[in-house]
Amino acid sequence: MSHIPVLLQEVLQYFDPQPNQDYIDATSGAGGHSLAILEKTKPNGRVLSLDLDERLISKLLLKIKGTELEKRLITVCVNFSEIDQIAKENGFEKVDGILFDLGLNSESLEESGKGFSFLKDEPLDMRFGKEGLTASEIVNTYSLEALTDLIRNYSQEKYAYSIAQAITKFRQRKPIVTTFDLIDIIKHSTPLNYEHRRIHPATRTFQALRIATNNELQILEQAIPKALSLLKEQGKIAVIAYHSLEDRIIKNYFREQAKAGHLQILNKKPITPAASEVSNNFRSRSAKLRIAIKL
Ligand SMILES: C[S@@+](CC[C@H](N)C(=O)[O-])C[C@H]1O[C@@H](n2cnc3c(N)ncnc32)[C@H](O)[C@@H]1O
């Protein structure tokens, strides 16, 4: 399934890219936002596109091969926690706008083979890139307390303790290796009627594990101030978050910076997709966009 860029028109409307401006797309994914910005910044505007997923970068490069975009789209396979250094190395010290479209690409959910989806039996990896512990290593080595905290704090799962307990019990017999191993454990440690709820019983635990595996919240906290330092005066920073934990980080940081006179928040309430976008792209339903301008 190809990835449909979320809140694209809203991002373009707020960024209002002009010919020859430079942007950074910290999470390029399939390149939806990057390519739309490049269209508006002809003839010489550039976009520096970052992503941890090598496969997605290669696909994007293939898409622009032989076009004039080869000169204007610079891709780097890197964690956006290094955004400041990579920007400097590539001549993007002062840019007109920076976008973070957080989380997972739909193609990765479907095709990466890394165990992001609880609908597929795959190795429980869940890393966006190649560094760090896999989700499988986490569930097989963390203590009962650490697992309970991780599941509870990163997903508000009310059965966090039961699930963590079942994980530690299961792994005494054999290691937890695949998504279906984990789903079985979750199903057996939550009430039967949990399965008939609106969301799959594994939804929250999978979210929590993905956040922990990629250290998503800490990395976001590190990256946003770095991004701010790369903006020109009147440059804009836009962040699309898909769960309340990351949205809260952005909301609080923007408020703090606005109070200190460094930023002006452009939308008091987060921008959410119109009903028509959600019906066309279910993944967009939880998106929240916040935009601020550097003073
Ligand atoms: C929602 S997708 C972006 C989709 C993109 N805007 C588009 O329209 O095609 C998020 C992307 O961010 C990448 N990503 C997540 N965390 C990252 C990080 N810390 N550093 C770099 N890339 C990251 C993921 O690999 C994924 O491809």
The ligand as an ORCA input file, in Angstrom:
! r2SCAN-3c Opt
* xyz 0 1
  C       4.859      9.149      8.780
  S       6.301      8.710      7.947
  C       6.617     10.119      6.946
  C       5.833     10.145      5.694
  C       6.193     11.266      4.733
  N       5.913     12.562      5.274
  C       5.470     11.085      3.427
  O       4.529     11.822      3.165
  O       5.820     10.184      2.677
  C       7.517      8.857      9.172
  C       8.912      8.473      8.726
  O       9.818      8.912      9.721
  C      10.859      7.968      9.839
  N      11.404      8.152     11.181
  C      10.817      7.913     12.369
  N      11.624      8.257     13.378
  C      12.739      8.745     12.819
  C      13.957      9.282     13.345
  N      14.168      9.373     14.664
  N      14.894      9.711     12.485
  C      14.697      9.640     11.131
  N      13.575      9.120     10.573
  C      12.606      8.693     11.404
  C      10.198      6.628      9.614
  O      11.139      5.692      9.123
  C       9.131      6.983      8.571
  O       9.575      6.726      7.280
*
